[in-house]
Structure formats: structure tokens, C-alpha cells
Amino acid sequence: MRLSGVESAIRPPIAASRSPSGPVRQCGLGAGRASRGRASARPARVRQLSTGTGPRLHEGTEICEPLPVPAALVPLPPTPFLVADACAAGCTRDQLRHPALHTPVRGVRMAAGTANDLDALCRAVALTFRAGDAFSHVTAAALLGLPLPAHHQPTERLHVSSSPGSRSRDAALLVGHSGVLAQQTFRHRGLPVTVPARTWLDLGSMTGTDAGDRLTREELVVLTDAVLALRHPATTRLALERALSWFVGGRGRRDLRTALSAARSFVDSPMETRVRLLLVASGFPCPVVGADLLAEDQWVARPDMCWPQARIAIEYDGAHHYSSQHQMRSDVAR
């Protein structure tokens, strides 16, 4: 006999036994588990089919209904993100504790694979910034691409300066400072950073174990040369002199003035600075930096440094000058 559509959905019970209260109805996987002596953790719900018309159903005949499907997890926001935002969107605490996430400061999550990347770390921490907060000192110098001594590791501690009157930031990853003015900050690649002149003042005054070891005089001259060589944003000697005039009574002011007097513009690398300082320390007059050499009114070259009256030019060739035959031939021809 052919069954109707309703009857084709009916399954007889897999196992049934009588009890004083009536038949025991089991369905699907629950029956198999019961037969092995193990109760189903979440038994399927069943209902007795009531038919007013159509073929008569056998007593105990059941229809299996699927259990409700748990709601899908809300995907995490793109990293970095604030924990409060993720919780408001419906993310669970288990999601926020996933090993693929890293917690740089309380209330923030970032990708664990970028925890040692300075730019990514700063973008995560910046989510917690108040108005007037900006990266400063070693952190600002690293973001600006200024040369730092090897013992300064920018990702170990992030330096954050706050506006006057604001409480300095306090966290395991952060070194808090205060007193930075709004006109002494700008946005660099989307991050709030102290301007090069203010960064130069802060590095000249650094001391103590928490803020890093103080720069030597040579390192401070190397830093000053690099600040004068910046193009974006450009920083002139006059800007540094004005910053020093404002920095009355500041720690390291004398060393900064000495470094500025020894610094030169148009320096392309820290080693060029060190070669120039070594020549001066050896008794040679300070060479001219960034001079254009002409021959019959035609531009010839701009050597790293030279003594024009003695017709002597000095070039410092780093490792990249020997990276290819073309580069080597170009340097020899120049």
C-alpha cells in the first residue's frame, strides 16, 4: 500500500517497552544510546501524531523533530579592536581569549602575529588614547625613522606623552610622560606623534632605567643630523634652535646645544656622521657636508664631505654600494 506524504514521514519507534505509565517512546540516536546503557545528553524531542482523518496510526508511533540549532557566533571585528566594542557586538569571552589574539594593554586585542611590529602595536594602543595623548621619546623617534642605539628596543616599552594637567598613562607596556602641548604633536601615518623638534628635546633629556639609558654625545649628534635630514616633515636648524629657547631649564639642554652646533644638514646616514666626528677628533678641520662640485660650470657630484680648498672629497660606502656591479661602476665613475 502506498503511503501518503504525511505517513511517509512517520517512523516506527526503534525500541519500545511497556511500563505501568504506558509505552516508552524512543527515537533516533537516543534509542541506540539507551540500548547500550548510556543516556543521551540531549534527547530528541518527539510528539505524538494526531490524525483526525486518513489511515489509522499504530499506538506509539512518533515523529522526530530536530533540536534547535545554536545561534552562529558573531565574528570578531578586524584587529586591532576594543574589547568593549566586541562585547557590544555579541562576541563571547571565549572568542576574546583565542590564542590568535594578543593583549597589548587592557581592553584591547590585536593579532598575535604582529605583536612585535612597532606600527601595529602603536595602532592597537592608540585605540585607548585620550585627547592630547601622543607617542613620544624613543617611540616617536622610531616611528619617524630616526636612528637609535641598539640598546633602545622600541617595542619593549611605548612612550606616551599627555597634555599638561592630564594624568600620565600607566600600564605595563607604557612609559607615561606629561606636559606635551597640542602644537608639539602631529599625525604621522595616522598616528599621533610628537613633532621632530619636540622628539629631539625628549631624547636629549632621557635618563633613568625606565626611560632607557641616556644618549652619548656622539649618538646625540647622529640623531640631530638625522632630524635635520628629515623631509616629511622637514625640520630646519632654526626650528631646533627655537625649541631649545623654549626648553629653558630642561634636562640635557647643554648637551642638546652642543650636539646642534656639531650637527650638519644633508647627511645621508649615521656612519657619515661618525666618520665626520672621527676626523674632527683626529685633528682635521671639520669637512664641508653637502657641497656641490662643479667642473666648467657643470655639476659633477655631491660627495658626502669634502675640503674644497684642498680639493679632497670623502665618500662613505656602505654595504649596499657593493650589492651590484652597476652600483660599483657608478660609484667609481662619480
N, C-alpha and C positions, 0 to 999 in steps of 0.2 A: 504494500500500500504506500502510495506517495504521501509524504508529509508536507504540510503547509509551511509557509515561511516561518511562522511563529514556532511550530513544532520542531523545525529543523534546528532551532537554537537551544532546544532543551536537551540537557544531558542527564542521563540517569545517575544517581549517586554512585560514586566509586565504591564506597563501603557504607553499609548501613547496619545498625544493630538496634534491637529493641531495648527500651528502658521503661521503667514504670511511667515516666512522663511522656512517652511517645517515641517516635523514631529519632535517631541521631543522624543528622544530615551532615555530610562532609562533601567537600568539592575540591577538585584540582589537586594542587601540590600539598594542601593541608592533609588530605587523606593519606598520601604516601608517608608523610612525616609521622602522622599519628600511628600508622601501622608499624613503624619502626620504633615507637615508644618515645618520639620527640614531638613536642607540641610546636605548632607553627608560631613564630614570633608575631606575625600579623596575619591572622586567618582572613581569607577572602570573605566578603560579606555575601550573603545569599538571601534570596527572597522566594517565597512560595508563589508559584504562578497561579493566579486565579483566572479561571476561564468561565465565562458565562455561556459562551457558545463554542461550537467546534467540538473536536474529539475530546473525550473524557481523558484526563491525565491520571496517571497512576499516583497513588499516595506516596508522598515523599519526594516527588520529582522536583528538582531545583534548577534555577538559572543562576550561573555565576556572574557577578558584577565586578568590574575591575576596581582595585583600590584607588583612591585619589592620588594623582601624581604630585610630588612635592614641587613647589614653585621653583623655577630656574633661578640660580644665583645671579645677582646683579653684577655685571662686570666691573672690575676696578677701574678708576679713572686713569688716564695716561699719567705716567710718572714724570716729574715728582708731583705729589698731591698732599693736601692736608687731610689728616685722619678725620677731622670733623666733617669735611665735605663728603668723604667716602661713606661715613656712617649715615649722614643725612640722605644719601642716595640709596641706602639699603644694603650696603656691603656688610659682611659679617666680620666678627673679630678673628675668626679663623683665617679668613682671606687676608686680613691685615698682618697676620703672623706668618705668612708664607715665606719660606727661605729665599725666594727670589727678590724679596724686598729688604731694604736696608733703612735703618732709622738714624739719620744724622743728628737730629735734635728731636726733642719730644714733640709729638703731634705732627710729624712729617714722615712720609715714606718716599723712597727713591729706589731705582733699580740697583740691586746689589752689585751688578757687574760694573757700574760706573761710580762706585763709592770712592775710588782713588783718583777720579778725574776732577781736577780743580773746578773747571767751569760747571760741570754737572752738580758738584757738591754745593757750589755757591748758589746756583739757581734753586736748589732744594731749600737751603737755609733762608734765602731771600723771601720765601713764602711767609715767613714769620716776622718780617721786618715791620717796624713802626715807621711813621712819617719821620724823616730825618736820619734814619739809620743808613749807613753806607759801609762797604768794605774798605779797609784802610791798612796802613803799615805794610807788612810783608805780603798780605793777601792782595792788596791793591797793586803793589809792585809786580807781583806775578801775573795778575790779570792784564796789566798794561804791557807785559813783555819785557820788563826791566830785568837786568842781570842780578842775581842774588848769589851769595856764597853757598857752598854746598851744604853747610850745616843748617841752613834755613830750609825746612821742608814745608811748603805752603799748605799741604793737605793735612798736616798733623793738627794744627790749630788755625782757625779762621779768625782774623782780627776784624772786629766790627766797632765802628765809632758811632756815637749817638749825638744828637744835638745838645747844646748847653741846657742844663736843668733836667735832662732826661736821665733815668736810671740806666747805667751801662748794662749791656747784655751779660747774662751769667748762665753758662752751660758748659758741659764737659768739653765740647768741641770748640767753644768760642772763647776769645780773649776780648773782653769788653773795654772800651775807651769812651770818653765823653768830651764834649767841647768843640765838635766839628760844626762849622757854620754851613748854612744851606748853599752859599755861593762857593764853598770849597768842595762841592760834590758835583758829579755829573753822571749821566748814564753811558756806560761803556758796554756795547754789545747787549744792551737791555738790562744790565746790572748797575745798581747804584755804587759808585766808586769815588773815592776822594781824587781830586784833580792832581796831576803830576806834581805841582809845586807843593801842595799840602802833603802828598805822599813822601816827597823828598824830605820835608821837615820832620815827619813822623819817624822815618827810618834813621835820620841823623840823631834822634833823641832816644832810640830804643836801648833799653838796658834791662837787666834782670833776667832770671831764668824763665819766667812765664812768657815774656815777650821776645825771647831769643837773645843771643849774645850781641853785644854792640859791634857795629861795623868798624873795621880798621880804617885808618886814614886812606890807604890805597883803595879799599873796597868802596869807600865813600866817594872818592874821585871817579872811580869806574861807574858808579851809579849816577853821578852828576853828569858825566859825559853822555850816558845813555838817555837821561832825561832831556838834555839839550838836543839830542838826535831824534827825538820823537817827532813824528809827522802828524799823527792823529791821536790826541790833539797836539798841535805844535806848542812847544814851551820855550820861551826865549830866556836869555840870561837876565833881562830886565825883570821878567816875571819872578824869577828866583830871588833876585835882589829885593823886590817888593815883599815877597813872602818872608824874607829874613828880617826886614824892617818891622813887620808885624809881629814877628816871633821874639819880641823883647823878653829877656829873662828865661827863655825856653832852654831846656836841657840840650846840650850838644850844639848850641848856636855858634860857638867859636870854631868847632870842627867843621861845621857846615860852611862857614865863611872861608875857611882855609881851603876846603875842597872846591868851592866855587872859583876861587882865584886860580887854582891849578887846573881847572876843567877847560876843555876846548869843544867847540862845535865841529860838526862834520866828521865825528869819529864813528866808524862803522862796527867796531867790535870791542869787547873788553880787553882783548890781548893787545890791541893797538894802544889803548890807554896804558897798559902795564909796560909796554916797550918804551913809550914816551917818558914815563916816570923813571924807568931804569936808566935811560940816557941822561936825564937831568940829575939823578942821584949819582951818576958816574962822573959828573963834572962837565958834561956837554951843555951848551946853551939849549934852551927849550926849542925844539923844531917847530916850524910852521905847519899847521894842520889845515887841510882843505884848500891849498893853494893851486890855482890852475897854471899849468906850464904851457907856454906858447913858443912857437918856432915860426919866425917870419909872419907874425900876426895870425898864425893858425894854432888852434887849440890842439895840444898833444895829449895831455893826460892830467889827472888829478891824483898825485901819489898820496899815500897815507900820511906822510910827513916829509918835510924837506928843509934844507937850509939853502934858500935861493941864491944867496950871495956866494956860497961855496959850491954851488951847482951840484949838490948832493941830495938825492931823494932816497927815501926808505919805504919799502913795502913789506908789510907783514902778510905772509901767505899761509892761511890755514889749510887744514887737510882737504877742503873742497877744491882748492886750487890744483890739486893733483888727482882729481877724480876722473879726468878725461884728457886725452891728447889735445883736443881742441882748446880746453881751458889753459893747458900748459903753454901751448903755442901763443895764445892770446896774451898771456902774462909776459912771456919773453919779448914779444913784439912791442908791447907797451913800455 
